[in-house]
């Protein structure tokens, strides 16, 4: 059955990173619309909580190949081998100046934000090929379009994710499988909490030439409530995900929030030196 002939109640989606924020909101939002949602999370306690809230949930750690394979196998067993959509949402941001980011820190960032998404995708593509239809969504970022200072590891992972998705879209042309990028700017979530944890784990601020910038950055990471202009709730992302999944002609990219639209335009039209000056100021040179 072609995707535009299906009702939502017949359609199945796997979402990674559903313990909070965007993944949590999208999982509940799609379930409300009738989708059969498999909301995955790394921690067993989060899986139990999601199940108690009425979602089908299994453990899936995108950093672990066996966890990915086990989760996909279990989901396909429950759906008689059907999977209509995948939303690669799991991710976090590693703050820090590029010169202070170790190879291990960068590897961890890519394991979650890129390598895990690639592996989950490659597990589900054969299923979608057999069906003759499918939808693969990647949660990217405004920082997949432009760079902010002191976000080098995160920026690199999202630039790479954008390139991977663009290539996959070309390779899957004509298969009935659509590939879309969701590109949020500032969204209310636990992103800053998780970033602060990563910062404490990997950045040695006391020994860094950037320690004064780090003090300002850390204050921003710990700030209660929105820390950037134009911050939107995760429902803004849900709205774009719904269009990508349910439109007969989904777009390749779905910008979310004013900053994403603005920086896409500025990158296209401004000279690099002028854009750099704007990005340094907008990025707070370390504050987030």
C-alpha positions as a Markdown table, in Angstrom:
| # | Residue | x | y | z |
|---|---|---|---|---|
| 1 | Unk | 0.0 | 0.0 | 0.0 |
| 2 | Unk | 1.4 | 3.4 | -1.0 |
| 3 | Unk | 2.0 | 5.9 | 1.8 |
| 4 | Unk | -0.6 | 8.4 | 0.5 |
| 5 | Unk | -3.2 | 5.6 | 0.6 |
| 6 | Unk | -2.5 | 4.6 | 4.2 |
| 7 | Unk | -4.3 | 5.9 | 7.3 |
| 8 | Unk | -2.1 | 6.9 | 10.2 |
| 9 | Unk | -3.4 | 4.0 | 12.2 |
| 10 | Unk | -1.7 | 1.7 | 9.7 |
| 11 | Unk | 1.6 | 3.4 | 9.8 |
| 12 | Unk | 4.6 | 2.6 | 12.0 |
| 13 | Unk | 7.4 | 4.9 | 13.1 |
| 14 | Unk | 10.6 | 4.3 | 15.1 |
| 15 | Unk | 11.9 | 7.3 | 16.9 |
| 16 | Unk | 15.3 | 7.5 | 18.7 |
| 17 | Unk | 16.0 | 9.6 | 21.8 |
| 18 | Unk | 12.5 | 9.8 | 23.3 |
| 19 | Unk | 13.3 | 10.3 | 27.0 |
| 20 | Unk | 12.7 | 14.0 | 26.8 |
| 21 | Unk | 12.5 | 17.1 | 24.6 |
| 22 | Unk | 11.9 | 16.8 | 20.9 |
| 23 | Unk | 11.8 | 13.0 | 20.7 |
| 24 | Unk | 9.3 | 12.8 | 23.6 |
| 25 | Unk | 7.1 | 15.5 | 22.1 |
| 26 | Unk | 7.1 | 14.0 | 18.7 |
| 27 | Unk | 6.4 | 10.5 | 20.0 |
| 28 | Unk | 3.3 | 11.6 | 21.9 |
| 29 | Unk | 2.2 | 13.9 | 19.1 |
| 30 | Unk | 2.3 | 11.3 | 16.4 |
| 31 | Unk | 0.5 | 8.7 | 18.7 |
| 32 | Unk | -2.3 | 11.3 | 19.2 |
| 33 | Unk | -2.6 | 11.4 | 15.4 |
| 34 | Unk | -3.0 | 7.7 | 15.2 |
| 35 | Unk | 0.5 | 6.5 | 14.3 |
| 36 | Unk | 1.9 | 3.4 | 15.9 |
| 37 | Unk | 4.9 | 4.8 | 17.6 |
| 38 | Unk | 8.0 | 2.9 | 18.9 |
| 39 | Unk | 9.6 | 5.5 | 21.2 |
| 40 | Unk | 13.1 | 4.3 | 22.1 |
| 41 | Unk | 15.4 | 5.4 | 24.8 |
| 42 | Unk | 18.8 | 4.4 | 26.2 |
| 43 | Unk | 17.8 | 3.9 | 29.9 |
| 44 | Unk | 15.5 | 1.1 | 31.0 |
| 45 | Unk | 13.8 | 3.5 | 33.5 |
| 46 | Unk | 12.9 | 5.8 | 30.6 |
| 47 | Unk | 11.5 | 2.9 | 28.6 |
| 48 | Unk | 9.3 | 1.9 | 31.5 |
| 49 | Unk | 8.1 | 5.5 | 31.9 |
| 50 | Unk | 7.2 | 5.8 | 28.2 |
| 51 | Unk | 5.4 | 2.5 | 28.3 |
| 52 | Unk | 3.4 | 3.7 | 31.4 |
| 53 | Unk | 2.4 | 6.7 | 29.4 |
| 54 | Unk | 0.9 | 4.5 | 26.7 |
| 55 | Unk | 3.7 | 4.3 | 24.2 |
| 56 | Unk | 5.3 | 1.2 | 22.8 |
| 57 | Unk | 8.9 | 1.6 | 23.8 |
| 58 | Unk | 12.1 | -0.5 | 23.7 |
| 59 | Unk | 15.7 | 0.1 | 24.7 |
| 60 | Unk | 17.9 | 1.5 | 21.9 |
| 61 | Unk | 21.4 | 3.0 | 22.5 |
| 62 | Unk | 22.6 | 4.5 | 19.2 |
| 63 | Unk | 26.2 | 4.1 | 20.4 |
| 64 | Unk | 25.8 | 0.3 | 20.6 |
| 65 | Unk | 25.5 | -1.8 | 17.4 |
| 66 | Unk | 24.0 | -4.7 | 19.3 |
| 67 | Unk | 21.4 | -2.5 | 20.9 |
| 68 | Unk | 20.4 | -1.1 | 17.6 |
| 69 | Unk | 20.1 | -4.5 | 16.0 |
| 70 | Unk | 18.2 | -5.9 | 18.9 |
| 71 | Unk | 15.7 | -3.0 | 19.0 |
| 72 | Unk | 15.1 | -3.0 | 15.3 |
| 73 | Unk | 14.6 | -6.8 | 15.3 |
| 74 | Unk | 12.1 | -6.6 | 18.2 |
| 75 | Unk | 10.1 | -3.8 | 16.5 |
| 76 | Unk | 9.9 | -5.6 | 13.2 |
| 77 | Unk | 8.8 | -8.8 | 15.0 |
| 78 | Unk | 5.9 | -6.8 | 16.6 |
| 79 | Unk | 4.9 | -5.2 | 13.3 |
| 80 | Unk | 5.1 | -8.3 | 11.1 |
| 81 | Unk | 8.1 | -6.8 | 9.4 |
| 82 | Unk | 6.7 | -3.4 | 8.6 |
| 83 | Unk | 8.2 | 0.0 | 9.3 |
| 84 | Unk | 7.0 | 3.1 | 7.5 |
| 85 | Unk | 9.2 | 5.8 | 9.0 |
| 86 | Unk | 12.3 | 6.5 | 11.0 |
| 87 | Unk | 13.1 | 9.7 | 12.9 |
| 88 | Unk | 16.7 | 9.8 | 13.8 |
| 89 | Unk | 16.4 | 12.2 | 16.8 |
| 90 | Unk | 19.0 | 11.1 | 19.4 |
| 91 | Unk | 21.8 | 13.5 | 19.9 |
| 92 | Unk | 23.6 | 16.0 | 22.2 |
| 93 | Unk | 26.0 | 18.9 | 22.0 |
| 94 | Unk | 29.6 | 18.8 | 23.1 |
| 95 | Unk | 30.7 | 22.3 | 24.0 |
| 96 | Unk | 34.3 | 23.5 | 23.9 |
| 97 | Unk | 36.9 | 25.3 | 21.8 |
| 98 | Unk | 38.2 | 23.1 | 19.0 |
| 99 | Unk | 41.7 | 23.2 | 20.4 |
| 100 | Unk | 40.3 | 21.8 | 23.7 |
| 101 | Unk | 38.3 | 19.0 | 22.3 |
| 102 | Unk | 40.0 | 15.6 | 22.5 |
| 103 | Unk | 39.8 | 12.8 | 19.9 |
| 104 | Unk | 37.8 | 10.8 | 22.4 |
| 105 | Unk | 35.3 | 13.7 | 22.9 |
| 106 | Unk | 34.9 | 14.1 | 19.2 |
| 107 | Unk | 34.5 | 10.4 | 18.7 |
| 108 | Unk | 31.7 | 10.3 | 21.3 |
| 109 | Unk | 30.0 | 13.2 | 19.6 |
| 110 | Unk | 30.0 | 11.4 | 16.3 |
| 111 | Unk | 29.1 | 8.1 | 17.7 |
| 112 | Unk | 25.8 | 9.5 | 18.9 |
| 113 | Unk | 25.0 | 12.2 | 16.3 |
| 114 | Unk | 26.2 | 10.5 | 13.2 |
| 115 | Unk | 27.4 | 6.9 | 13.4 |
| 116 | Unk | 24.4 | 5.8 | 15.3 |
| 117 | Unk | 22.0 | 7.5 | 13.0 |
| 118 | Unk | 23.7 | 5.9 | 10.0 |
| 119 | Unk | 23.5 | 2.4 | 11.6 |
| 120 | Unk | 19.8 | 2.7 | 12.4 |
| 121 | Unk | 19.1 | 4.0 | 8.9 |
| 122 | Unk | 21.0 | 1.1 | 7.3 |
| 123 | Unk | 19.1 | -1.4 | 9.4 |
| 124 | Unk | 15.7 | -0.1 | 8.1 |
| 125 | Unk | 16.4 | 0.7 | 4.5 |
| 126 | Unk | 16.1 | -2.9 | 3.3 |
| 127 | Unk | 12.6 | -3.1 | 5.0 |
| 128 | Unk | 11.5 | 0.1 | 3.2 |
| 129 | Unk | 12.9 | -1.1 | -0.1 |
| 130 | Unk | 10.8 | -4.3 | 0.2 |
| 131 | Unk | 7.7 | -2.1 | 1.0 |
| 132 | Unk | 8.5 | 0.2 | -1.9 |
| 133 | Unk | 8.0 | 3.2 | 0.4 |
| 134 | Unk | 9.3 | 4.8 | 3.5 |
| 135 | Unk | 10.3 | 8.0 | 5.2 |
| 136 | Unk | 13.7 | 8.7 | 6.9 |
| 137 | Unk | 14.0 | 11.9 | 8.9 |
| 138 | Unk | 17.1 | 13.3 | 10.5 |
| 139 | Unk | 17.1 | 15.8 | 13.3 |
| 140 | Unk | 19.8 | 18.2 | 12.3 |
| 141 | Unk | 20.2 | 21.8 | 13.5 |
| 142 | Unk | 20.8 | 25.4 | 12.5 |
| 143 | Unk | 24.4 | 24.5 | 13.3 |
| 144 | Unk | 24.3 | 22.0 | 10.5 |
| 145 | Unk | 24.1 | 25.1 | 8.3 |
| 146 | Unk | 26.4 | 27.6 | 10.0 |
| 147 | Unk | 29.1 | 27.4 | 12.7 |
| 148 | Unk | 29.0 | 29.1 | 16.1 |
| 149 | Unk | 32.2 | 29.5 | 18.2 |
| 150 | Unk | 32.8 | 26.9 | 21.0 |
| 151 | Unk | 30.5 | 24.3 | 19.4 |
| 152 | Unk | 33.0 | 22.8 | 17.0 |
| 153 | Unk | 32.3 | 19.1 | 17.8 |
| 154 | Unk | 28.6 | 19.5 | 17.5 |
| 155 | Unk | 28.8 | 21.7 | 14.4 |
| 156 | Unk | 31.1 | 19.1 | 12.7 |
| 157 | Unk | 28.6 | 16.3 | 13.5 |
| 158 | Unk | 25.6 | 18.1 | 12.2 |
| 159 | Unk | 27.5 | 19.3 | 9.0 |
| 160 | Unk | 28.4 | 15.6 | 8.5 |
| 161 | Unk | 24.8 | 14.5 | 9.1 |
| 162 | Unk | 23.5 | 17.0 | 6.5 |
| 163 | Unk | 26.0 | 15.7 | 3.9 |
| 164 | Unk | 25.0 | 12.1 | 4.7 |
| 165 | Unk | 21.3 | 12.8 | 4.4 |
| 166 | Unk | 21.8 | 14.8 | 1.1 |
| 167 | Unk | 23.8 | 11.9 | -0.4 |
| 168 | Unk | 21.2 | 9.3 | 0.8 |
| 169 | Unk | 18.4 | 11.3 | -0.8 |
| 170 | Unk | 20.2 | 11.2 | -4.1 |
| 171 | Unk | 20.9 | 7.5 | -3.8 |
| 172 | Unk | 17.3 | 6.6 | -2.9 |
| 173 | Unk | 15.7 | 8.6 | -5.6 |
| 174 | Unk | 13.0 | 6.5 | -7.4 |
| 175 | Unk | 12.7 | 3.9 | -4.6 |
| 176 | Unk | 9.7 | 5.5 | -2.8 |
| 177 | Unk | 11.9 | 6.2 | 0.2 |
| 178 | Unk | 12.0 | 9.9 | 1.1 |
| 179 | Unk | 14.8 | 11.5 | 3.1 |
| 180 | Unk | 14.2 | 14.8 | 5.0 |
| 181 | Unk | 16.3 | 17.0 | 7.3 |
| 182 | Unk | 14.6 | 18.8 | 10.3 |
| 183 | Unk | 16.7 | 21.8 | 11.2 |
| 184 | Unk | 15.7 | 23.4 | 14.5 |
| 185 | Unk | 17.2 | 26.5 | 16.1 |
| 186 | Unk | 16.7 | 27.0 | 19.9 |
| 187 | Unk | 14.1 | 24.6 | 21.3 |
| 188 | Unk | 13.0 | 24.2 | 24.9 |
| 189 | Unk | 14.5 | 20.8 | 25.9 |
| 190 | Unk | 17.2 | 19.3 | 28.1 |
| 191 | Unk | 19.8 | 20.1 | 25.4 |
| 192 | Unk | 21.7 | 22.6 | 27.7 |
| 193 | Unk | 21.7 | 20.2 | 30.6 |
| 194 | Unk | 23.1 | 17.4 | 28.5 |
| 195 | Unk | 25.7 | 19.8 | 27.0 |
| 196 | Unk | 26.8 | 20.9 | 30.4 |
| 197 | Unk | 27.3 | 17.3 | 31.4 |
| 198 | Unk | 29.4 | 16.7 | 28.3 |
| 199 | Unk | 31.4 | 19.9 | 29.0 |
| 200 | Unk | 32.2 | 18.8 | 32.5 |
| 201 | Unk | 33.3 | 15.4 | 31.3 |
| 202 | Unk | 35.6 | 16.4 | 28.6 |
| 203 | Unk | 36.8 | 20.1 | 28.9 |
| 204 | Unk | 39.5 | 21.1 | 31.3 |
| 205 | Unk | 38.6 | 24.7 | 31.6 |
| 206 | Unk | 41.1 | 25.7 | 34.3 |
| 207 | Unk | 44.0 | 24.9 | 32.0 |
| 208 | Unk | 42.5 | 26.5 | 28.9 |
| 209 | Unk | 43.3 | 29.8 | 27.3 |
| 210 | Unk | 39.5 | 30.0 | 26.8 |
| 211 | Unk | 38.7 | 29.8 | 30.5 |
| 212 | Unk | 37.1 | 33.2 | 30.7 |
| 213 | Unk | 34.8 | 32.4 | 27.7 |
| 214 | Unk | 34.0 | 29.1 | 29.4 |
| 215 | Unk | 32.8 | 30.8 | 32.5 |
| 216 | Unk | 30.3 | 32.8 | 30.5 |
| 217 | Unk | 29.3 | 29.7 | 28.5 |
| 218 | Unk | 28.8 | 27.7 | 31.6 |
| 219 | Unk | 26.5 | 30.3 | 33.2 |
| 220 | Unk | 24.4 | 30.2 | 30.0 |
| 221 | Unk | 24.2 | 26.4 | 30.1 |
| 222 | Unk | 23.0 | 26.5 | 33.6 |
| 223 | Unk | 20.4 | 29.3 | 33.1 |
| 224 | Unk | 16.8 | 28.5 | 33.9 |
| 225 | Unk | 14.4 | 28.8 | 31.0 |
| 226 | Unk | 15.1 | 30.0 | 27.5 |
| 227 | Unk | 18.7 | 31.1 | 27.0 |
| 228 | Unk | 18.4 | 32.4 | 23.4 |
| 229 | Unk | 16.0 | 34.7 | 21.5 |
| 230 | Unk | 13.3 | 33.1 | 19.4 |
| 231 | Unk | 13.3 | 29.9 | 21.5 |
| 232 | Unk | 10.3 | 27.7 | 20.7 |
| 233 | Unk | 8.7 | 24.7 | 22.4 |
| 234 | Unk | 9.3 | 21.2 | 20.9 |
| 235 | Unk | 5.8 | 21.3 | 19.4 |
| 236 | Unk | 7.3 | 23.6 | 16.7 |
| 237 | Unk | 9.4 | 20.6 | 15.6 |
| 238 | Unk | 6.5 | 18.3 | 15.8 |
| 239 | Unk | 4.6 | 20.4 | 13.3 |
| 240 | Unk | 7.4 | 20.1 | 10.7 |
| 241 | Unk | 7.8 | 16.3 | 11.4 |
| 242 | Unk | 4.0 | 15.9 | 10.7 |
| 243 | Unk | 4.3 | 17.6 | 7.4 |
| 244 | Unk | 7.4 | 15.6 | 6.4 |
| 245 | Unk | 5.7 | 12.3 | 7.3 |
| 246 | Unk | 2.2 | 13.0 | 6.0 |
| 247 | Unk | 2.7 | 15.2 | 2.9 |
| 248 | Unk | 2.6 | 13.4 | -0.5 |
| 249 | Unk | 5.6 | 15.6 | -1.5 |
| 250 | Unk | 7.8 | 16.1 | 1.5 |
| 251 | Unk | 10.5 | 18.7 | 1.4 |
| 252 | Unk | 14.2 | 17.9 | 1.6 |
| 253 | Unk | 14.6 | 20.4 | 4.5 |
| 254 | Unk | 12.4 | 21.7 | 7.2 |
| 255 | Unk | 13.8 | 24.8 | 9.0 |
| 256 | Unk | 12.4 | 25.4 | 12.5 |
| 257 | Unk | 12.6 | 28.8 | 14.3 |
| 258 | Unk | 13.6 | 32.2 | 13.0 |
| 259 | Unk | 17.4 | 31.8 | 13.4 |
| 260 | Unk | 17.4 | 28.8 | 11.1 |
| 261 | Unk | 15.6 | 30.7 | 8.3 |
| 262 | Unk | 17.7 | 33.8 | 8.9 |
| 263 | Unk | 21.1 | 32.1 | 8.9 |
| 264 | Unk | 20.3 | 30.1 | 5.8 |
| 265 | Unk | 19.6 | 33.4 | 4.0 |
| 266 | Unk | 22.7 | 35.1 | 5.4 |
| 267 | Unk | 24.9 | 32.2 | 4.4 |
| 268 | Unk | 23.7 | 32.4 | 0.9 |
| 269 | Unk | 24.1 | 36.1 | 0.4 |
| 270 | Unk | 26.8 | 37.5 | 2.7 |
| 271 | Unk | 30.5 | 37.6 | 2.2 |
| 272 | Unk | 32.3 | 35.2 | 4.5 |
| 273 | Unk | 34.0 | 37.9 | 6.6 |
| 274 | Unk | 30.7 | 39.6 | 7.3 |
| 275 | Unk | 28.9 | 36.4 | 8.1 |
| 276 | Unk | 31.7 | 35.4 | 10.5 |
| 277 | Unk | 31.3 | 38.7 | 12.4 |
| 278 | Unk | 27.6 | 38.0 | 12.8 |
| 279 | Unk | 28.1 | 34.4 | 13.8 |
| 280 | Unk | 30.7 | 35.4 | 16.5 |
| 281 | Unk | 28.2 | 37.8 | 18.0 |
| 282 | Unk | 25.2 | 35.5 | 17.6 |
| 283 | Unk | 27.1 | 32.6 | 19.1 |
| 284 | Unk | 28.0 | 34.7 | 22.1 |
| 285 | Unk | 31.7 | 33.6 | 21.6 |
| 286 | Unk | 31.0 | 30.8 | 24.0 |
| 287 | Unk | 27.7 | 31.5 | 25.6 |
| 288 | Unk | 24.8 | 29.3 | 24.7 |
